[in-house]
Amino acid sequence: MKLVNRASIAGIRFGTLVGEITYNLRCALDYLIYALAVLDSGSDEKGTQFPILDAAKDFAGRGKTMLKGLNAAHVAAIERLQPYQGCRSSSRESGAPGRRSAAKLLTKDQARRLAVNFR
């Protein structure tokens, strides 16, 4: 029988919780875009999702396709929230992680990979 360290079990639980929270936040953003698309267009819009993109050119291309059915005011509001727009909490002076790491964290599909951390 192999003994398991309590610290490693706590690390696995913490990693799982972070993954679940991130996944649920991402789903909430996607549901918001879907609801706005239905509200603005009056019909069921397929393929919508909340874009999290690192460059304005990506938002102008791929981002706009993710927001089909949204009116111009809603698209502009979503664009103001993009990582490439910057914010105080992501600045290097605050010691917070960079914008790219936040975008990568939220766009990864957490349901496809089990994050296990052993020490």
N, C-alpha and C positions, 0 to 999 in steps of 0.2 A: 504494500500500500504506500502510495506516494503522498507525502504531506504537502499541502499548499499553503504558502505564506499569505497571511491576511492582507498584507500590503498589496500583493499582486491582485488579489480578488477585488480590493477597493479600487485599484487602478483600472481594472476591467469594467467595473460598474460605472466609474466616473467617465471613462471613454464612451461607454454605451449611452449614458445619459447625455453627454455632449452631442453625440451623433444624432440621437433622437430629437433633442431640442432644435438642433440645426435643421434637420429634415422637416420638422413641423413648422418652423418659421418659414422655410422655403415654400412649403405647401400653402401656407396662409397668404404669402405674397402672390403665388400663382392663382389662388382662388379670388383674390382681390381683382386681379387683371381680368379674369374670366367674368366676374360680376359686373365690372365696369364696361366690358365689351358688350354684354347682353343689355345693360342699361342704355348705352349709347347707340347701339345698332338696332336694338329691338329683336334680335334673333340670336340663336345659339351659335356661338363662334368657336370653331375647333382650332386647336393648335396654339392657343394663346398661352403666354407665360410671362412672368416678370423678368425682363432682361437685366442682367448684371454684367456690364461690359466695361472694358478698360480703355476704350478709345471712342471718340466722337464718330469716327468713320464707321466703326462697327455698329454703333447705335443707329446711324443713318441707314445702314443696310439691314443687317440681321435683326436689330432691335425693333425696327418699324414692322417687320413681318410678325414678330411676336405680339405686337400690339394691335393687330387688325381688328377693326370694329370700334376702337376708341376714338373719341373726338380729339381735336387738336389741343384743347386745354389739358386734357388728361395725359396725352402723350408728352406735352411740355413739362407737366408736373413730374412724370416718371423720369424724364431725362434729367431734371434737376437733382434727382436722387442717385445718379450714376456715380460709380467710384472715380471716373476721370474728372468729375466736377470738383472733387476734393472736399475736404471738411476739416474742421479744427481737430477732431478726435483722431484723425489719421496722420497728423503732421509728425514729423520726426522729433520736434521739440517735446511733444507730450510723451514720447516713449512708447506710443501705441504701435501695433503692427501696421505695416504698410497697406495701401489700398489694394494692391494685387493679391495679397494673402487673404484679405477679407472676401474678395470676389471669388477666388478659387475655393474657399471654404464653403460658400453658399451655393456654388454651382455644381459641386460634386454630388453624385448620387449616393448618399450614405446607405441606402438600402441594399446596395449590391456588394458591399464589402464590410466585413466584420473587423472593427478596429480593436485589436488585442495588444495590450502593452504589458510585457513581462519584464521584471527587473530582478 
